[in-house]
Amino acid sequence: MRCVKMFAVLMVPLALLVLTGCGSGSGRTTSPFSSGGSGGDGTVSHGGVIMFTSAASAQPGSQVDLLTPASSTVDPTKATLWEFQQLIPFKLTDSKGNQRTGVPVTLSLYSINGDARGVTIDFLVPPLSEPNQQTVTTDSAGMGLFNVSIILAVSSTSGLNNLETLVFKAVTNDAVPVVAYVGNSYNVISLTPPVTP
């Protein structure tokens, strides 16, 4: 009799565990807190990160989204404007760190402490294969490259500088987009003429 009771004590919890899986449809449970993979509604949440600069191939978190500052000294008698060409490379990965290929990523100017009219993102040539001028589709390595131009006015007063800081925002076209920011400072200094004896 003792053996029958022990058998019943062991089998009842086992039977309850088996029955809790019945009638659930797929037989799987989905946590609302899980990231990536398939959600309960069958949609795929890619998640992941957009990494910038020459450290775009580095592990997430091991690089800073600040570009190398750009500075130049210009003679105000020879130029009233200074143009800096900036290439901004990036890499897109999913939540597991795998590269995501063929995904449109759009870059826009998020904030600036100067004149936004002096900033141009990309110079795509016809025929356009992207959704808009500021979009780059990731290549077979999950990478892309934005082409940016920044134009600053050169002060007519010798020794003065024109400093602007810019922050760009990159966004994927996912239902829940991956968003990242990258910033840089641009400085043009008016040349001080040499002192003549």
For each residue, the residues with C-beta under 8 A, 3 or more apart:
1: 4 5
2: 5 6
3: 6 7
4: 1 7 8
5: 1 2 8 9
6: 2 3 9 10
7: 3 4 10 11
8: 4 5 11 12
9: 5 6 12 13
10: 6 7 13 14
11: 7 8 14 15
12: 8 9 15 16
13: 9 10 16 17
14: 10 11 17 18
15: 11 12 18 19
16: 12 13 19 20
17: 13 14 20 21
18: 14 15 21 22
19: 15 16 22
20: 16 17
21: 17 18 24 27
22: 18 19
23:
24: 21 27 28 29
25:
26:
27: 21 24
28: 24
29: 24
30: 34 38 39 40
31: 34
32: 40
33:
34: 30 31 37
35: 45 47 95
36: 45 46 47 48 94 95 96
37: 34 44 45
38: 30 42 43 44
39: 30 42 43 44 45
40: 30 32
41:
42: 38 39
43: 38 39 175
44: 37 38 39
45: 35 36 37 39 95 176
46: 36 94 95 100 172 174 178
47: 35 36 94 95 176 178
48: 36 92 93 94 95 96 97 100 178
49: 60 92 93 178 180
50: 90 91 92 105 170 172 178 179 180
51: 55 56 57 58 60 63 65 90 91 93 180
52: 55 56 63 65 67 88 89 90 170 180 182
53: 56 63 65 66 67 88 89 182
54: 89
55: 51 52 58 62 63 64
56: 51 52 53 63 89 90 91 143
57: 51 91
58: 51 55 62 63
59: 62 97
60: 49 51 93 97
61:
62: 55 58 59
63: 51 52 53 55 56 58
64: 55
65: 51 52 53 180 181 182 183
66: 53 182 183 184
67: 52 53 86 88 182 183 184
68: 184
69: 184 185 186 187
70: 84 86 150 184 185 186 187
71: 186 187 188 189
72: 82 84 187 188 189
73: 188 189 190 191
74: 78 79 82 154 188 189 190 191
75: 78 79 190 191
76: 79 80 154 155 156 157 158 190 191
77:
78: 74 75
79: 74 75 76 82 154
80: 76 153 154 156
81: 151 152 153 154
82: 72 74 79 151 152 153 154 188
83: 149 150 151
84: 70 72 149 150 151 152 186
85: 147 148 149
86: 67 70 147 148 149 150 184
87: 145 146 147 148
88: 52 53 67 107 145 146 148 168 182
89: 52 53 54 56 143 144 145 146
90: 50 51 52 56 105 143 144 145 146 170 180 182
91: 50 51 56 57 99 138 141 142 143 144
92: 48 49 50 99 100 103 105 138 142 143 144 172 178
93: 48 49 51 60 96 97 98 99 100 142
94: 36 46 47 48 97 98 99 100
95: 35 36 45 46 47 48
96: 36 48 93
97: 48 59 60 93 94
98: 93 94 142
99: 91 92 93 94 138 141 142 143
100: 46 48 92 93 94 103 138 142
101: 138 139 140 141 142
102: 137 138
103: 92 100 137 138 142 172 173 174
104: 130 131 135 136 137 172 173
105: 50 90 92 135 136 137 138 144 170 171 172 173
106: 131 132 134 135 170 171 173
107: 88 121 122 134 135 136 146 148 168 169 170
108: 121 134 168 169 171
109: 112 116 119 121 166 167 168 169
110: 167 168 169 181
111: 166 167
112: 109 115 116 119 164 165 166 167
113: 164 165
114: 118 152 162 164
115: 112 118 164
116: 109 112 119
117:
118: 114 115 150 151 152 164
119: 109 112 116 148 149 150 151 166
120: 123 148 149
121: 107 108 109 133 134 146 147 148 168
122: 107 133 134 135 136 146 147 148
123: 120 133 147 149
124: 128 130 133
125: 128
126:
127:
128: 124 125 133
129: 137
130: 104 124 133 135 136 137
131: 104 106 135 173
132: 106 135
133: 121 122 123 124 128 130
134: 106 107 108 121 122 146
135: 104 105 106 107 122 130 131 132
136: 104 105 107 122 130 144 145 146
137: 102 103 104 105 129 130 144
138: 91 92 99 100 101 102 103 105 141 142 143 144
139: 101 142 143 144
140: 101
141: 91 99 101 138
142: 91 92 93 98 99 100 101 103 138 139
143: 56 89 90 91 92 99 138 139
144: 89 90 91 92 105 136 137 138 139
145: 87 88 89 90 136
146: 87 88 89 90 107 121 122 134 136 168
147: 85 86 87 121 122 123
148: 85 86 87 88 107 119 120 121 122 168
149: 83 84 85 86 119 120 123
150: 70 83 84 86 118 119 164 166 186
151: 81 82 83 84 118 119
152: 81 82 84 114 118 162 164 186 187 188
153: 80 81 82 162 188
154: 74 76 79 80 81 82 162 188 190
155: 76 160 161 162 190
156: 76 80 190
157: 76 160 190
158: 76 190 191 192 193
159: 189 190 192
160: 155 157 189 190
161: 155 187 188 189 190
162: 114 152 153 154 155 187 188
163: 185 186 187
164: 112 113 114 115 118 150 152 185 186 187
165: 112 113 183 184 185 186
166: 109 111 112 119 150 183 184 185 186
167: 109 110 111 112 181 182 183
168: 88 107 108 109 110 121 146 148 181 182 183
169: 107 108 109 110 179 180 181
170: 50 52 90 105 106 107 179 180 181 182
171: 105 106 108 177 178 179
172: 46 50 92 103 104 105 177 178 179
173: 103 104 105 106 131 177
174: 46 103 177 178
175: 43
176: 45 47
177: 171 172 173 174
178: 46 47 48 49 50 92 171 172 174
179: 50 169 170 171 172
180: 49 50 51 52 65 90 169 170
181: 65 110 167 168 169 170
182: 52 53 65 66 67 88 90 167 168 170
183: 65 66 67 165 166 167 168
184: 66 67 68 69 70 86 165 166
185: 69 70 163 164 165 166
186: 69 70 71 84 150 152 163 164 165 166
187: 69 70 71 72 152 161 162 163 164
188: 71 72 73 74 82 152 153 154 161 162
189: 71 72 73 74 159 160 161
190: 73 74 75 76 154 155 156 157 158 159 160 161
191: 73 74 75 76 158
192: 158 159
193: 158
194:
195:
196:
197:
